[in-house]
Amino acid sequence: MNTISEYIKTERKKAGLTQKEFALRSGLGLRFVRELEQGKETVRLDKVNQALAMFGMKAVPGELERNI
């Protein structure tokens, strides 16, 4: 599993959210959330950032940075 997938899954669970609840709150589809957490390699960066924004994070080429 890749770093972003692990991060999102871990943080979602820490927040006490199911995948369905996370999808609803983030505005993403449940299928996308499931595929992202399973480490699917061909996901859209804008949607990944939409998920990461729930935790104040953003993916950029080459690194993961915190939004301030």
All heavy atoms as a GROMACS GRO file, in nm:
protein
  541
    1MET      N    1   0.086  -0.118   0.000
    1MET     CA    2   0.000   0.000   0.000
    1MET      C    3   0.089   0.124   0.000
    1MET      O    4   0.190   0.129   0.068
    1MET     CB    5  -0.089  -0.003   0.124
    1MET     CG    6  -0.201   0.097   0.121
    1MET     SD    7  -0.306   0.094   0.266
    1MET     CE    8  -0.414  -0.039   0.226
    2ASN      N    9   0.051   0.226  -0.078
    2ASN     CA   10   0.138   0.343  -0.084
    2ASN      C   11   0.113   0.439   0.032
    2ASN      O   12   0.016   0.426   0.106
    2ASN     CB   13   0.123   0.414  -0.220
    2ASN     CG   14  -0.012   0.478  -0.241
    2ASN    OD1   15  -0.066   0.541  -0.151
    2ASN    ND2   16  -0.067   0.463  -0.359
    3THR      N   17   0.200   0.534   0.048
    3THR     CA   18   0.198   0.626   0.161
    3THR      C   19   0.067   0.704   0.172
    3THR      O   20   0.011   0.716   0.280
    3THR     CB   21   0.316   0.724   0.150
    3THR    OG1   22   0.437   0.649   0.144
    3THR    CG2   23   0.322   0.817   0.269
    4ILE      N   24   0.018   0.758   0.061
    4ILE     CA   25  -0.105   0.836   0.066
    4ILE      C   26  -0.223   0.748   0.104
    4ILE      O   27  -0.306   0.787   0.186
    4ILE     CB   28  -0.129   0.910  -0.068
    4ILE    CG1   29  -0.022   1.017  -0.087
    4ILE    CG2   30  -0.269   0.970  -0.073
    4ILE    CD1   31  -0.026   1.088  -0.220
    5SER      N   32  -0.230   0.631   0.046
    5SER     CA   33  -0.338   0.538   0.080
    5SER      C   34  -0.338   0.505   0.228
    5SER      O   35  -0.443   0.506   0.294
    5SER     CB   36  -0.324   0.408   0.000
    5SER     OG   37  -0.336   0.433  -0.136
    6GLU      N   38  -0.221   0.474   0.279
    6GLU     CA   39  -0.208   0.441   0.422
    6GLU      C   40  -0.247   0.560   0.508
    6GLU      O   41  -0.317   0.544   0.609
    6GLU     CB   42  -0.064   0.400   0.454
    6GLU     CG   43  -0.023   0.268   0.394
    6GLU     CD   44   0.125   0.239   0.412
    6GLU    OE1   45   0.195   0.313   0.486
    6GLU    OE2   46   0.172   0.142   0.352
    7TYR      N   47  -0.201   0.678   0.470
    7TYR     CA   48  -0.230   0.799   0.547
    7TYR      C   49  -0.380   0.824   0.555
    7TYR      O   50  -0.434   0.847   0.662
    7TYR     CB   51  -0.157   0.919   0.486
    7TYR     CG   52  -0.187   1.048   0.558
    7TYR    CD1   53  -0.119   1.080   0.675
    7TYR    CD2   54  -0.285   1.135   0.513
    7TYR    CE1   55  -0.147   1.197   0.745
    7TYR    CE2   56  -0.315   1.252   0.581
    7TYR     CZ   57  -0.246   1.282   0.698
    7TYR     OH   58  -0.276   1.396   0.767
    8ILE      N   59  -0.446   0.821   0.440
    8ILE     CA   60  -0.589   0.850   0.437
    8ILE      C   61  -0.667   0.746   0.518
    8ILE      O   62  -0.755   0.781   0.597
    8ILE     CB   63  -0.640   0.860   0.292
    8ILE    CG1   64  -0.585   0.988   0.230
    8ILE    CG2   65  -0.793   0.856   0.286
    8ILE    CD1   66  -0.612   1.005   0.083
    9LYS      N   67  -0.634   0.620   0.500
    9LYS     CA   68  -0.704   0.515   0.574
    9LYS      C   69  -0.684   0.530   0.724
    9LYS      O   70  -0.779   0.522   0.803
    9LYS     CB   71  -0.656   0.378   0.529
    9LYS     CG   72  -0.733   0.264   0.589
    9LYS     CD   73  -0.690   0.132   0.528
    9LYS     CE   74  -0.776   0.018   0.577
    9LYS     NZ   75  -0.739  -0.109   0.512
   10THR      N   76  -0.561   0.555   0.766
   10THR     CA   77  -0.530   0.571   0.908
   10THR      C   78  -0.602   0.692   0.967
   10THR      O   79  -0.665   0.683   1.073
   10THR     CB   80  -0.378   0.585   0.928
   10THR    OG1   81  -0.314   0.467   0.880
   10THR    CG2   82  -0.343   0.606   1.074
   11GLU      N   83  -0.595   0.804   0.899
   11GLU     CA   84  -0.658   0.927   0.949
   11GLU      C   85  -0.810   0.916   0.949
   11GLU      O   86  -0.876   0.967   1.040
   11GLU     CB   87  -0.612   1.048   0.868
   11GLU     CG   88  -0.465   1.081   0.885
   11GLU     CD   89  -0.426   1.109   1.030
   11GLU    OE1   90  -0.495   1.190   1.096
   11GLU    OE2   91  -0.328   1.050   1.077
   12ARG      N   92  -0.865   0.852   0.848
   12ARG     CA   93  -1.011   0.832   0.844
   12ARG      C   94  -1.056   0.751   0.964
   12ARG      O   95  -1.153   0.785   1.032
   12ARG     CB   96  -1.051   0.761   0.714
   12ARG     CG   97  -1.199   0.723   0.711
   12ARG     CD   98  -1.237   0.644   0.589
   12ARG     NE   99  -1.170   0.517   0.575
   12ARG     CZ  100  -1.200   0.405   0.643
   12ARG    NH1  101  -1.296   0.406   0.733
   12ARG    NH2  102  -1.135   0.292   0.621
   13LYS      N  103  -0.982   0.645   0.994
   13LYS     CA  104  -1.017   0.560   1.108
   13LYS      C  105  -0.999   0.635   1.240
   13LYS      O  106  -1.081   0.622   1.330
   13LYS     CB  107  -0.935   0.432   1.107
   13LYS     CG  108  -0.980   0.336   0.999
   13LYS     CD  109  -0.902   0.206   1.004
   13LYS     CE  110  -0.957   0.107   0.902
   13LYS     NZ  111  -0.897  -0.024   0.916
   14LYS      N  112  -0.893   0.716   1.251
   14LYS     CA  113  -0.872   0.797   1.372
   14LYS      C  114  -0.989   0.892   1.393
   14LYS      O  115  -1.026   0.920   1.507
   14LYS     CB  116  -0.744   0.881   1.360
   14LYS     CG  117  -0.617   0.809   1.393
   14LYS     CD  118  -0.505   0.912   1.397
   14LYS     CE  119  -0.372   0.854   1.367
   14LYS     NZ  120  -0.266   0.956   1.360
   15ALA      N  121  -1.045   0.942   1.283
   15ALA     CA  122  -1.158   1.034   1.291
   15ALA      C  123  -1.289   0.960   1.318
   15ALA      O  124  -1.393   1.024   1.336
   15ALA     CB  125  -1.169   1.113   1.161
   16GLY      N  126  -1.283   0.828   1.320
   16GLY     CA  127  -1.402   0.748   1.348
   16GLY      C  128  -1.503   0.745   1.235
   16GLY      O  129  -1.623   0.729   1.258
   17LEU      N  130  -1.454   0.761   1.113
   17LEU     CA  131  -1.541   0.764   0.996
   17LEU      C  132  -1.534   0.633   0.918
   17LEU      O  133  -1.426   0.578   0.900
   17LEU     CB  134  -1.501   0.878   0.902
   17LEU     CG  135  -1.509   1.019   0.955
   17LEU    CD1  136  -1.447   1.116   0.856
   17LEU    CD2  137  -1.653   1.057   0.983
   18THR      N  138  -1.650   0.588   0.872
   18THR     CA  139  -1.652   0.476   0.778
   18THR      C  140  -1.612   0.531   0.641
   18THR      O  141  -1.609   0.654   0.621
   18THR     CB  142  -1.792   0.414   0.767
   18THR    OG1  143  -1.880   0.512   0.711
   18THR    CG2  144  -1.844   0.367   0.903
   19GLN      N  145  -1.584   0.443   0.548
   19GLN     CA  146  -1.554   0.489   0.413
   19GLN      C  147  -1.672   0.567   0.356
   19GLN      O  148  -1.652   0.669   0.289
   19GLN     CB  149  -1.519   0.371   0.321
   19GLN     CG  150  -1.383   0.312   0.349
   19GLN     CD  151  -1.351   0.197   0.256
   19GLN    OE1  152  -1.438   0.124   0.212
   19GLN    NE2  153  -1.223   0.179   0.228
   20LYS      N  154  -1.791   0.522   0.381
   20LYS     CA  155  -1.911   0.590   0.330
   20LYS      C  156  -1.925   0.729   0.390
   20LYS      O  157  -1.951   0.826   0.319
   20LYS     CB  158  -2.035   0.507   0.361
   20LYS     CG  159  -2.161   0.563   0.301
   20LYS     CD  160  -2.281   0.472   0.325
   20LYS     CE  161  -2.406   0.528   0.261
   20LYS     NZ  162  -2.521   0.439   0.279
   21GLU      N  163  -1.905   0.742   0.521
   21GLU     CA  164  -1.913   0.872   0.586
   21GLU      C  165  -1.805   0.966   0.533
   21GLU      O  166  -1.829   1.084   0.509
   21GLU     CB  167  -1.899   0.857   0.738
   21GLU     CG  168  -2.016   0.788   0.804
   21GLU     CD  169  -1.988   0.745   0.947
   21GLU    OE1  170  -1.870   0.722   0.983
   21GLU    OE2  171  -2.086   0.735   1.023
   22PHE      N  172  -1.684   0.912   0.516
   22PHE     CA  173  -1.574   0.993   0.463
   22PHE      C  174  -1.606   1.040   0.322
   22PHE      O  175  -1.583   1.158   0.289
   22PHE     CB  176  -1.443   0.912   0.465
   22PHE     CG  177  -1.326   0.989   0.412
   22PHE    CD1  178  -1.262   1.082   0.492
   22PHE    CD2  179  -1.280   0.969   0.283
   22PHE    CE1  180  -1.154   1.156   0.443
   22PHE    CE2  181  -1.173   1.041   0.234
   22PHE     CZ  182  -1.109   1.134   0.314
   23ALA      N  183  -1.659   0.952   0.240
   23ALA     CA  184  -1.695   0.988   0.103
   23ALA      C  185  -1.798   1.102   0.103
   23ALA      O  186  -1.783   1.200   0.029
   23ALA     CB  187  -1.749   0.866   0.028
   24LEU      N  188  -1.898   1.090   0.186
   24LEU     CA  189  -2.002   1.194   0.193
   24LEU      C  190  -1.945   1.327   0.239
   24LEU      O  191  -1.974   1.432   0.181
   24LEU     CB  192  -2.115   1.150   0.286
   24LEU     CG  193  -2.206   1.039   0.232
   24LEU    CD1  194  -2.298   0.988   0.342
   24LEU    CD2  195  -2.288   1.091   0.114
   25ARG      N  196  -1.865   1.326   0.342
   25ARG     CA  197  -1.810   1.450   0.398
   25ARG      C  198  -1.709   1.517   0.306
   25ARG      O  199  -1.698   1.638   0.303
   25ARG     CB  200  -1.746   1.425   0.534
   25ARG     CG  201  -1.848   1.395   0.641
   25ARG     CD  202  -1.784   1.390   0.776
   25ARG     NE  203  -1.880   1.348   0.876
   25ARG     CZ  204  -1.856   1.352   1.006
   25ARG    NH1  205  -1.740   1.394   1.051
   25ARG    NH2  206  -1.948   1.312   1.091
   26SER      N  207  -1.635   1.436   0.232
   26SER     CA  208  -1.532   1.491   0.143
   26SER      C  209  -1.587   1.527   0.006
   26SER      O  210  -1.519   1.593  -0.073
   26SER     CB  211  -1.416   1.392   0.128
   26SER     OG  212  -1.461   1.275   0.062
   27GLY      N  213  -1.709   1.481  -0.025
   27GLY     CA  214  -1.766   1.507  -0.156
   27GLY      C  215  -1.716   1.414  -0.264
   27GLY      O  216  -1.729   1.442  -0.382
   28LEU      N  217  -1.656   1.303  -0.223
   28LEU     CA  218  -1.604   1.204  -0.317
   28LEU      C  219  -1.697   1.084  -0.324
   28LEU      O  220  -1.778   1.062  -0.234
   28LEU     CB  221  -1.465   1.157  -0.271
   28LEU     CG  222  -1.358   1.264  -0.271
   28LEU    CD1  223  -1.236   1.218  -0.191
   28LEU    CD2  224  -1.318   1.300  -0.414
   29GLY      N  225  -1.682   1.006  -0.429
   29GLY     CA  226  -1.761   0.884  -0.441
   29GLY      C  227  -1.704   0.774  -0.353
   29GLY      O  228  -1.583   0.767  -0.331
   30LEU      N  229  -1.792   0.688  -0.306
   30LEU     CA  230  -1.749   0.576  -0.222
   30LEU      C  231  -1.653   0.485  -0.298
   30LEU      O  232  -1.553   0.440  -0.242
   30LEU     CB  233  -1.871   0.497  -0.174
   30LEU     CG  234  -1.844   0.374  -0.088
   30LEU    CD1  235  -1.762   0.410   0.036
   30LEU    CD2  236  -1.975   0.309  -0.049
   31ARG      N  237  -1.679   0.462  -0.424
   31ARG     CA  238  -1.590   0.376  -0.504
   31ARG      C  239  -1.450   0.435  -0.509
   31ARG      O  240  -1.350   0.364  -0.495
   31ARG     CB  241  -1.647   0.360  -0.645
   31ARG     CG  242  -1.562   0.273  -0.733
   31ARG     CD  243  -1.626   0.257  -0.868
   31ARG     NE  244  -1.537   0.182  -0.956
   31ARG     CZ  245  -1.566   0.151  -1.079
   31ARG    NH1  246  -1.682   0.186  -1.131
   31ARG    NH2  247  -1.482   0.084  -1.153
   32PHE      N  248  -1.441   0.567  -0.529
   32PHE     CA  249  -1.310   0.632  -0.533
   32PHE      C  250  -1.236   0.614  -0.401
   32PHE      O  251  -1.118   0.581  -0.398
   32PHE     CB  252  -1.322   0.781  -0.565
   32PHE     CG  253  -1.189   0.851  -0.562
   32PHE    CD1  254  -1.105   0.845  -0.670
   32PHE    CD2  255  -1.146   0.917  -0.448
   32PHE    CE1  256  -0.979   0.905  -0.666
   32PHE    CE2  257  -1.022   0.978  -0.442
   32PHE     CZ  258  -0.938   0.971  -0.553
   33VAL      N  259  -1.306   0.636  -0.289
   33VAL     CA  260  -1.244   0.622  -0.157
   33VAL      C  261  -1.192   0.480  -0.138
   33VAL      O  262  -1.080   0.460  -0.092
   33VAL     CB  263  -1.342   0.661  -0.044
   33VAL    CG1  264  -1.286   0.628   0.093
   33VAL    CG2  265  -1.376   0.810  -0.053
   34ARG      N  266  -1.271   0.382  -0.175
   34ARG     CA  267  -1.229   0.242  -0.162
   34ARG      C  268  -1.106   0.213  -0.246
   34ARG      O  269  -1.010   0.153  -0.199
   34ARG     CB  270  -1.343   0.149  -0.202
   34ARG     CG  271  -1.453   0.143  -0.099
   34ARG     CD  272  -1.562   0.048  -0.141
   34ARG     NE  273  -1.662   0.038  -0.036
   34ARG     CZ  274  -1.787   0.005  -0.056
   34ARG    NH1  275  -1.830  -0.023  -0.178
   34ARG    NH2  276  -1.872  -0.002   0.045
   35GLU      N  277  -1.108   0.258  -0.372
   35GLU     CA  278  -0.994   0.234  -0.460
   35GLU      C  279  -0.869   0.307  -0.411
   35GLU      O  280  -0.759   0.253  -0.416
   35GLU     CB  281  -1.028   0.278  -0.603
   35GLU     CG  282  -1.128   0.187  -0.669
   35GLU     CD  283  -1.170   0.234  -0.809
   35GLU    OE1  284  -1.141   0.350  -0.846
   35GLU    OE2  285  -1.233   0.153  -0.879
   36LEU      N  286  -0.887   0.428  -0.362
   36LEU     CA  287  -0.774   0.505  -0.310
   36LEU      C  288  -0.711   0.433  -0.191
   36LEU      O  289  -0.588   0.417  -0.185
   36LEU     CB  290  -0.820   0.645  -0.269
   36LEU     CG  291  -0.716   0.738  -0.208
   36LEU    CD1  292  -0.603   0.763  -0.308
   36LEU    CD2  293  -0.780   0.869  -0.168
   37GLU      N  294  -0.792   0.388  -0.098
   37GLU     CA  295  -0.740   0.320   0.020
   37GLU      C  296  -0.677   0.185  -0.014
   37GLU      O  297  -0.592   0.136   0.059
   37GLU     CB  298  -0.849   0.303   0.126
   37GLU     CG  299  -0.883   0.433   0.195
   37GLU     CD  300  -0.973   0.416   0.315
   37GLU    OE1  301  -1.005   0.301   0.353
   37GLU    OE2  302  -1.011   0.518   0.374
   38GLN      N  303  -0.718   0.126  -0.125
   38GLN     CA  304  -0.661   0.000  -0.169
   38GLN      C  305  -0.532   0.021  -0.248
   38GLN      O  306  -0.467  -0.074  -0.288
   38GLN     CB  307  -0.760  -0.080  -0.253
   38GLN     CG  308  -0.878  -0.132  -0.172
   38GLN     CD  309  -0.987  -0.190  -0.259
   38GLN    OE1  310  -0.980  -0.190  -0.382
   38GLN    NE2  311  -1.092  -0.241  -0.195
   39GLY      N  312  -0.495   0.147  -0.269
   39GLY     CA  313  -0.369   0.177  -0.335
   39GLY      C  314  -0.374   0.178  -0.486
   39GLY      O  315  -0.270   0.164  -0.552
   40LYS      N  316  -0.492   0.197  -0.544
   40LYS     CA  317  -0.501   0.204  -0.690
   40LYS      C  318  -0.407   0.313  -0.740
   40LYS      O  319  -0.406   0.424  -0.688
   40LYS     CB  320  -0.645   0.233  -0.733
   40LYS     CG  321  -0.661   0.235  -0.884
   40LYS     CD  322  -0.805   0.258  -0.925
   40LYS     CE  323  -0.813   0.263  -1.076
   40LYS     NZ  324  -0.948   0.299  -1.121
   41GLU      N  325  -0.328   0.280  -0.839
   41GLU     CA  326  -0.224   0.373  -0.886
   41GLU      C  327  -0.275   0.477  -0.984
   41GLU      O  328  -0.211   0.580  -1.002
   41GLU     CB  329  -0.109   0.294  -0.948
   41GLU     CG  330  -0.036   0.211  -0.846
   41GLU     CD  331   0.084   0.139  -0.904
   41GLU    OE1  332   0.128   0.174  -1.014
   41GLU    OE2  333   0.132   0.047  -0.837
   42THR      N  334  -0.387   0.453  -1.048
   42THR     CA  335  -0.436   0.546  -1.148
   42THR      C  336  -0.556   0.624  -1.096
   42THR      O  337  -0.670   0.601  -1.136
   42THR     CB  338  -0.474   0.473  -1.278
   42THR    OG1  339  -0.570   0.372  -1.246
   42THR    CG2  340  -0.352   0.411  -1.344
   43VAL      N  341  -0.531   0.714  -1.003
   43VAL     CA  342  -0.636   0.800  -0.949
   43VAL      C  343  -0.602   0.945  -0.982
   43VAL      O  344  -0.486   0.980  -1.000
   43VAL     CB  345  -0.652   0.783  -0.795
   43VAL    CG1  346  -0.709   0.647  -0.762
   43VAL    CG2  347  -0.523   0.807  -0.722
   44ARG      N  348  -0.703   1.028  -0.989
   44ARG     CA  349  -0.682   1.169  -1.023
   44ARG      C  350  -0.626   1.245  -0.904
   44ARG      O  351  -0.678   1.235  -0.793
   44ARG     CB  352  -0.814   1.230  -1.067
   44ARG     CG  353  -0.860   1.178  -1.202
   44ARG     CD  354  -0.991   1.236  -1.249
   44ARG     NE  355  -1.016   1.372  -1.206
   44ARG     CZ  356  -1.133   1.431  -1.220
   44ARG    NH1  357  -1.234   1.367  -1.274
   44ARG    NH2  358  -1.151   1.556  -1.177
   45LEU      N  359  -0.524   1.324  -0.930
   45LEU     CA  360  -0.459   1.401  -0.824
   45LEU      C  361  -0.554   1.501  -0.760
   45LEU      O  362  -0.549   1.522  -0.640
   45LEU     CB  363  -0.334   1.471  -0.876
   45LEU     CG  364  -0.250   1.545  -0.774
   45LEU    CD1  365  -0.202   1.450  -0.663
   45LEU    CD2  366  -0.131   1.612  -0.840
   46ASP      N  367  -0.643   1.561  -0.838
   46ASP     CA  368  -0.736   1.657  -0.780
   46ASP      C  369  -0.828   1.589  -0.678
   46ASP      O  370  -0.858   1.646  -0.573
   46ASP     CB  371  -0.817   1.730  -0.887
   46ASP     CG  372  -0.905   1.639  -0.972
   46ASP    OD1  373  -0.867   1.523  -0.998
   46ASP    OD2  374  -1.013   1.686  -1.014
   47LYS      N  375  -0.868   1.466  -0.706
   47LYS     CA  376  -0.952   1.393  -0.612
   47LYS      C  377  -0.873   1.346  -0.490
   47LYS      O  378  -0.924   1.345  -0.379
   47LYS     CB  379  -1.022   1.275  -0.680
   47LYS     CG  380  -1.131   1.320  -0.774
   47LYS     CD  381  -1.210   1.200  -0.823
   47LYS     CE  382  -1.328   1.245  -0.904
   47LYS     NZ  383  -1.422   1.135  -0.928
   48VAL      N  384  -0.748   1.308  -0.512
   48VAL     CA  385  -0.661   1.271  -0.400
   48VAL      C  386  -0.648   1.391  -0.308
   48VAL      O  387  -0.660   1.379  -0.185
   48VAL     CB  388  -0.522   1.223  -0.449
   48VAL    CG1  389  -0.426   1.208  -0.333
   48VAL    CG2  390  -0.536   1.092  -0.526
   49ASN      N  391  -0.627   1.508  -0.365
   49ASN     CA  392  -0.613   1.629  -0.284
   49ASN      C  393  -0.743   1.666  -0.215
   49ASN      O  394  -0.742   1.721  -0.105
   49ASN     CB  395  -0.559   1.745  -0.367
   49ASN     CG  396  -0.408   1.738  -0.378
   49ASN    OD1  397  -0.340   1.695  -0.285
   49ASN    ND2  398  -0.355   1.779  -0.491
   50GLN      N  399  -0.855   1.634  -0.276
   50GLN     CA  400  -0.984   1.658  -0.212
   50GLN      C  401  -0.996   1.571  -0.087
   50GLN      O  402  -1.043   1.616   0.017
   50GLN     CB  403  -1.096   1.625  -0.311
   50GLN     CG  404  -1.233   1.670  -0.268
   50GLN     CD  405  -1.336   1.651  -0.379
   50GLN    OE1  406  -1.303   1.641  -0.497
   50GLN    NE2  407  -1.461   1.646  -0.340
   51ALA      N  408  -0.948   1.447  -0.095
   51ALA     CA  409  -0.949   1.357   0.021
   51ALA      C  410  -0.850   1.406   0.126
   51ALA      O  411  -0.881   1.412   0.245
   51ALA     CB  412  -0.916   1.214  -0.022
   52LEU      N  413  -0.730   1.441   0.084
   52LEU     CA  414  -0.627   1.487   0.177
   52LEU      C  415  -0.666   1.618   0.246
   52LEU      O  416  -0.627   1.641   0.361
   52LEU     CB  417  -0.493   1.505   0.104
   52LEU     CG  418  -0.421   1.378   0.066
   52LEU    CD1  419  -0.304   1.410  -0.028
   52LEU    CD2  420  -0.372   1.303   0.189
   53ALA      N  421  -0.743   1.701   0.179
   53ALA     CA  422  -0.786   1.828   0.237
   53ALA      C  423  -0.867   1.807   0.365
   53ALA      O  424  -0.869   1.894   0.452
   53ALA     CB  425  -0.867   1.909   0.136
   54MET      N  426  -0.929   1.692   0.378
   54MET     CA  427  -1.005   1.660   0.500
   54MET      C  428  -0.913   1.660   0.622
   54MET      O  429  -0.958   1.677   0.734
   54MET     CB  430  -1.073   1.524   0.487
   54MET     CG  431  -1.185   1.519   0.384
   54MET     SD  432  -1.335   1.598   0.442
   54MET     CE  433  -1.386   1.484   0.569
   55PHE      N  434  -0.785   1.639   0.600
   55PHE     CA  435  -0.687   1.631   0.709
   55PHE      C  436  -0.584   1.743   0.701
   55PHE      O  437  -0.477   1.735   0.762
   55PHE     CB  438  -0.618   1.494   0.707
   55PHE     CG  439  -0.716   1.381   0.699
   55PHE    CD1  440  -0.724   1.300   0.587
   55PHE    CD2  441  -0.804   1.357   0.805
   55PHE    CE1  442  -0.816   1.197   0.579
   55PHE    CE2  443  -0.897   1.254   0.797
   55PHE     CZ  444  -0.903   1.174   0.684
   56GLY      N  445  -0.615   1.847   0.623
   56GLY     CA  446  -0.525   1.961   0.612
   56GLY      C  447  -0.398   1.933   0.536
   56GLY      O  448  -0.296   1.998   0.558
   57MET      N  449  -0.404   1.837   0.444
   57MET     CA  450  -0.285   1.799   0.367
   57MET      C  451  -0.310   1.818   0.218
   57MET      O  452  -0.424   1.830   0.174
   57MET     CB  453  -0.249   1.653   0.394
   57MET     CG  454  -0.216   1.623   0.538
   57MET     SD  455  -0.063   1.697   0.592
   57MET     CE  456   0.054   1.581   0.525
   58LYS      N  457  -0.201   1.816   0.140
   58LYS     CA  458  -0.209   1.829  -0.005
   58LYS      C  459  -0.092   1.753  -0.067
   58LYS      O  460   0.021   1.762  -0.018
   58LYS     CB  461  -0.201   1.977  -0.040
   58LYS     CG  462  -0.192   2.009  -0.185
   58LYS     CD  463  -0.196   2.160  -0.204
   58LYS     CE  464  -0.073   2.209  -0.271
   58LYS     NZ  465  -0.078   2.352  -0.300
   59ALA      N  466  -0.119   1.678  -0.172
   59ALA     CA  467  -0.012   1.608  -0.244
   59ALA      C  468   0.039   1.698  -0.355
   59ALA      O  469  -0.038   1.760  -0.427
   59ALA     CB  470  -0.065   1.477  -0.302
   60VAL      N  471   0.170   1.705  -0.367
   60VAL     CA  472   0.234   1.777  -0.476
   60VAL      C  473   0.339   1.685  -0.535
   60VAL      O  474   0.384   1.592  -0.467
   60VAL     CB  475   0.298   1.910  -0.428
   60VAL    CG1  476   0.192   2.006  -0.378
   60VAL    CG2  477   0.401   1.886  -0.320
   61PRO      N  478   0.378   1.705  -0.658
   61PRO     CA  479   0.478   1.616  -0.717
   61PRO      C  480   0.603   1.602  -0.630
   61PRO      O  481   0.663   1.702  -0.589
   61PRO     CB  482   0.512   1.684  -0.850
   61PRO     CG  483   0.387   1.760  -0.884
   61PRO     CD  484   0.334   1.807  -0.750
   62GLY      N  485   0.634   1.480  -0.594
   62GLY     CA  486   0.755   1.452  -0.519
   62GLY      C  487   0.745   1.455  -0.369
   62GLY      O  488   0.835   1.412  -0.300
   63GLU      N  489   0.636   1.507  -0.313
   63GLU     CA  490   0.628   1.516  -0.168
   63GLU      C  491   0.483   1.531  -0.120
   63GLU      O  492   0.393   1.552  -0.199
   63GLU     CB  493   0.711   1.633  -0.116
   63GLU     CG  494   0.669   1.767  -0.172
   63GLU     CD  495   0.764   1.879  -0.133
   63GLU    OE1  496   0.871   1.888  -0.192
   63GLU    OE2  497   0.728   1.955  -0.043
   64LEU      N  498   0.465   1.523   0.007
   64LEU     CA  499   0.336   1.545   0.072
   64LEU      C  500   0.357   1.662   0.166
   64LEU      O  501   0.449   1.662   0.246
   64LEU     CB  502   0.296   1.420   0.149
   64LEU     CG  503   0.160   1.415   0.215
   64LEU    CD1  504   0.051   1.420   0.108
   64LEU    CD2  505   0.145   1.287   0.294
   65GLU      N  506   0.274   1.766   0.152
   65GLU     CA  507   0.295   1.882   0.237
   65GLU      C  508   0.167   1.921   0.310
   65GLU      O  509   0.057   1.892   0.265
   65GLU     CB  510   0.348   2.000   0.156
   65GLU     CG  511   0.251   2.057   0.057
   65GLU     CD  512   0.308   2.173  -0.024
   65GLU    OE1  513   0.430   2.172  -0.053
   65GLU    OE2  514   0.231   2.263  -0.056
   66ARG      N  515   0.182   1.985   0.423
   66ARG     CA  516   0.070   2.029   0.504
   66ARG      C  517   0.023   2.165   0.459
   66ARG      O  518   0.103   2.255   0.434
   66ARG     CB  519   0.112   2.037   0.652
   66ARG     CG  520  -0.002   2.072   0.745
   66ARG     CD  521   0.033   2.049   0.890
   66ARG     NE  522   0.065   1.912   0.920
   66ARG     CZ  523  -0.021   1.813   0.943
   66ARG    NH1  524  -0.149   1.838   0.934
   66ARG    NH2  525   0.019   1.693   0.974
   67ASN      N  526  -0.109   2.181   0.442
   67ASN     CA  527  -0.167   2.312   0.411
   67ASN      C  528  -0.169   2.396   0.537
   67ASN      O  529  -0.204   2.349   0.642
   67ASN     CB  530  -0.311   2.298   0.361
   67ASN     CG  531  -0.320   2.244   0.221
   67ASN    OD1  532  -0.226   2.256   0.143
   67ASN    ND2  533  -0.433   2.188   0.187
   68ILE      N  534  -0.134   2.522   0.524
   68ILE     CA  535  -0.135   2.611   0.641
   68ILE      C  536  -0.234   2.722   0.619
   68ILE      O  537  -0.265   2.764   0.517
   68ILE     CB  538   0.007   2.667   0.669
   68ILE    CG1  539   0.099   2.551   0.699
   68ILE    CG2  540   0.003   2.769   0.778
   68ILE    CD1  541   0.244   2.591   0.719
   0.00000   0.00000   0.00000
